[in-house]
Amino acid sequence: MMGTVIDISYLKEKELENEHLAAIIENSSDGIVSLSPEGKLVSCNRAAEKMLSGILPTAEESFFEHWPFKTDRSVGLRLMQSALSGNTVTVDEQLGDMDVWAVYSPIRSKDGTVSGISLILKDITQRKEQEDIRFKLIVDSAPNVIMLVNDDGMIEMVNSQAIKTLGFQADELIGRSFYELLPDRFLQDINRYNKQCFSFLELLHGQDVYAINAEGSEVPVELKLNPIEIANESKVLVAMTDITQLRKMEETRLEQEVVKET
């Protein structure tokens, strides 16, 4: 009686492919985390263990109970729900002293249903530092005053032109409220906006106002605003142009017109 010969070579090939894929994941320099639909840790590679050292949850705990990032946990829950809905979302996060790209993606079963979440963490600290240096060099070389203001109205960064135009040292401006540089008459509506920086500053965008310099004098300036996002936080880049000479030229022109008319 002859036996039936079954070719199982394809199974061995599949096993080798799976082993190869597992080796790639395990040795990746990016942290790779697999989560269940409930947010519980299923697996993670060596890089993820290193990145999340000391804060990795157990298999019984939700990843979001040990939320490792500086952003609010609710942000992560929204991203998880988005991934479970089939979307891939990339966000900038801060993980301790490390800047990372966090990529939330759906894990699909053979039938196409979403069975979990893949979270990939890419360390971009060095790239971020280089970008910060380039950003500061560009800002510092600007011919007008540039200030980075947070959503509480506090100044976080100034360029050299701000020091030259207003006469303050950098440490006298950084950590100070931007509103302190504006005369009180321009702040009459501030309480209406509950001191929300962006909504109030929008009123001043493109307008000729005055800034108070280190001597307490008023400098005529034009404000331009550029809302930006840094590390998932809303900021506004304030460009302030000294229009003292422009004002003097305008006054001279008006005086000449008066003389002509008389």
C-alpha positions in Angstrom: 0.0 0.0 0.0 1.5 3.3 -1.1 1.3 6.2 1.3 0.3 9.7 0.3 3.2 12.2 0.0 2.3 15.7 1.1 4.5 18.6 0.2 5.1 20.7 3.3 7.9 22.8 1.9 5.7 25.8 1.6 5.0 25.6 5.4 8.7 25.6 6.1 9.1 28.6 3.8 6.3 30.4 5.6 7.9 29.6 8.9 11.2 31.0 7.7 9.5 34.1 6.5 7.8 34.6 9.9 11.1 34.1 11.7 12.8 36.6 9.3 10.0 39.1 10.0 10.2 38.6 13.7 14.0 39.1 13.6 13.5 42.4 11.7 11.0 43.6 14.2 13.1 42.6 17.2 16.3 44.2 15.9 14.7 47.4 14.6 16.1 50.6 16.0 12.5 51.9 16.2 10.4 50.9 19.2 7.5 48.6 18.1 4.6 47.9 20.4 1.6 45.7 19.8 -1.6 46.6 21.7 -4.9 44.8 22.0 -8.2 46.7 21.2 -8.5 47.4 24.9 -5.1 49.0 24.9 -3.3 46.2 26.8 0.3 45.3 25.9 0.6 42.2 23.7 4.2 42.5 22.7 7.1 44.9 22.1 10.6 44.7 20.7 13.9 45.4 22.3 14.0 49.1 21.3 10.6 49.7 22.8 11.6 48.0 26.1 14.6 50.4 26.2 12.6 53.5 25.4 9.8 52.6 27.9 12.1 51.2 30.5 10.5 51.3 33.9 7.1 52.4 32.6 6.0 49.3 30.6 2.7 48.0 31.8 2.1 44.3 32.6 -0.1 42.2 30.3 -3.0 42.8 32.7 -2.7 46.6 32.6 -3.7 49.1 29.9 -0.9 51.0 28.1 -2.9 54.2 28.9 -2.8 53.6 32.6 1.0 54.0 32.3 0.8 56.8 29.8 4.5 57.5 29.0 4.2 60.7 27.0 4.1 64.3 28.1 0.8 65.0 26.3 -2.4 64.3 28.1 -3.6 60.7 28.2 -6.9 61.7 26.5 -4.9 62.5 23.4 -3.6 58.9 23.3 -7.1 57.5 23.8 -8.3 59.5 20.8 -5.4 58.3 18.7 -6.1 54.7 19.7 -9.8 55.0 18.7 -8.7 56.5 15.4 -6.4 53.5 14.8 -9.2 51.1 15.8 -11.3 52.8 13.1 -8.7 51.9 10.5 -6.7 55.1 10.4 -2.9 55.6 10.7 -1.9 58.7 12.7 1.5 60.2 13.2 2.2 62.6 16.0 5.2 64.2 17.7 5.6 63.2 21.3 8.0 63.7 24.2 9.1 60.6 26.0 11.1 61.7 28.9 14.0 63.7 27.4 13.5 62.0 24.1 11.6 63.5 21.1 9.8 60.7 19.1 7.5 60.2 16.2 4.6 58.0 17.4 2.8 56.2 14.7 -0.5 54.5 15.6 -1.7 52.0 13.0 -4.4 49.3 12.9 -3.4 45.7 13.0 -5.7 43.7 10.7 -6.6 40.0 10.8 -6.8 37.9 7.6 -10.4 38.8 7.2 -9.6 42.5 7.2 -11.0 43.3 10.7 -9.0 45.4 13.1 -7.7 43.2 15.8 -5.2 45.5 17.6 -3.0 48.5 17.4 0.6 48.9 16.3 2.5 51.7 17.9 5.9 52.6 16.4 8.2 55.0 18.2 11.0 56.6 16.2 13.7 58.6 18.1 14.0 62.0 16.4 15.8 63.8 19.3 19.0 64.6 17.2 16.9 65.7 14.2 14.8 67.9 16.5 17.8 69.5 18.0 19.2 70.2 14.6 15.9 71.7 13.5 15.8 73.8 16.7 19.2 75.2 15.9 18.3 76.0 12.3 15.0 77.6 13.5 16.9 79.8 16.1 19.5 80.8 13.5 16.8 81.9 11.0 14.8 83.8 13.7 18.0 85.4 15.1 19.0 86.7 11.6 15.6 88.3 11.0 15.8 92.1 10.5 12.8 92.7 12.8 11.9 91.7 16.3 10.8 88.1 16.7 9.3 86.6 19.8 7.9 83.1 20.5 4.9 83.4 22.7 2.9 80.5 24.3 -0.8 80.3 24.7 -0.6 81.9 28.2 1.0 85.0 26.6 4.5 84.2 28.1 7.6 85.0 26.0 9.7 81.8 25.4 12.3 83.0 22.9 13.5 86.3 21.5 16.0 87.2 18.8 18.9 89.6 18.9 16.9 92.3 17.2 14.4 92.3 20.1 17.3 93.1 22.4 18.5 95.9 20.1 15.1 97.5 19.4 13.6 97.3 22.9 16.8 97.6 25.0 16.0 94.6 27.3 18.4 91.7 27.8 17.1 88.3 26.7 16.6 87.1 30.3 14.5 90.1 31.0 12.1 89.2 28.3 12.0 85.4 28.4 9.4 84.3 31.0 7.7 87.7 30.9 4.2 88.3 29.7 4.1 89.7 26.2 1.2 92.0 27.4 3.6 93.9 29.6 5.3 95.2 26.5 2.0 96.9 25.3 0.6 100.1 26.7 -2.6 99.8 28.8 -4.7 101.5 26.2 -4.2 98.6 23.8 -5.3 96.1 26.5 -8.8 97.4 27.2 -10.4 94.3 25.7 -8.1 91.8 27.3 -10.6 90.7 30.0 -13.2 90.0 27.3 -10.9 87.3 26.1 -9.9 86.0 29.5 -6.3 86.7 28.7 -6.3 84.1 25.9 -3.2 85.0 24.0 -4.2 84.1 20.4 -7.8 85.5 20.4 -6.6 88.8 21.8 -3.5 89.2 19.6 -5.6 88.5 16.5 -7.1 91.9 17.1 -3.7 93.5 16.9 -2.5 91.6 13.8 -1.2 93.9 11.1 -2.0 97.0 13.2 0.3 99.9 14.1 0.6 99.8 17.9 3.3 100.7 20.4 5.8 98.6 22.4 7.3 99.7 25.7 11.1 99.6 25.7 13.5 99.2 28.6 13.4 103.0 29.3 9.6 103.0 29.5 9.2 104.9 26.3 6.8 103.8 23.6 8.2 102.6 20.2 5.7 102.6 17.3 5.6 99.1 15.8 3.6 96.9 13.4 2.7 93.4 14.6 2.4 90.3 12.5 1.4 87.0 13.9 2.1 83.4 12.8 0.5 80.6 14.8 2.7 77.5 14.9 2.7 74.2 16.7 5.8 72.9 18.6 5.8 69.5 20.3 2.0 69.4 20.1 1.7 72.8 21.8 0.2 75.9 20.2 2.5 78.9 20.0 2.5 82.2 18.2 5.5 83.7 16.4 5.2 87.5 16.9 7.1 89.7 14.4 7.4 93.3 15.5 8.6 95.9 13.0 9.9 99.2 14.3 8.2 101.9 12.2 9.7 105.0 14.0 11.3 106.2 10.8 8.2 105.6 8.7 6.2 107.6 11.2 8.7 110.5 11.0 8.6 110.5 7.2 4.8 110.5 7.3 4.8 113.4 9.7 7.3 115.3 7.6 5.2 114.7 4.5 2.0 116.0 6.3 3.9 119.1 7.5 5.1 119.8 3.9 1.5 119.5 2.6 0.3 122.0 5.3 3.0 124.5 4.3 2.1 124.2 0.6 -1.6 124.8 1.4 -0.7 128.0 3.3 
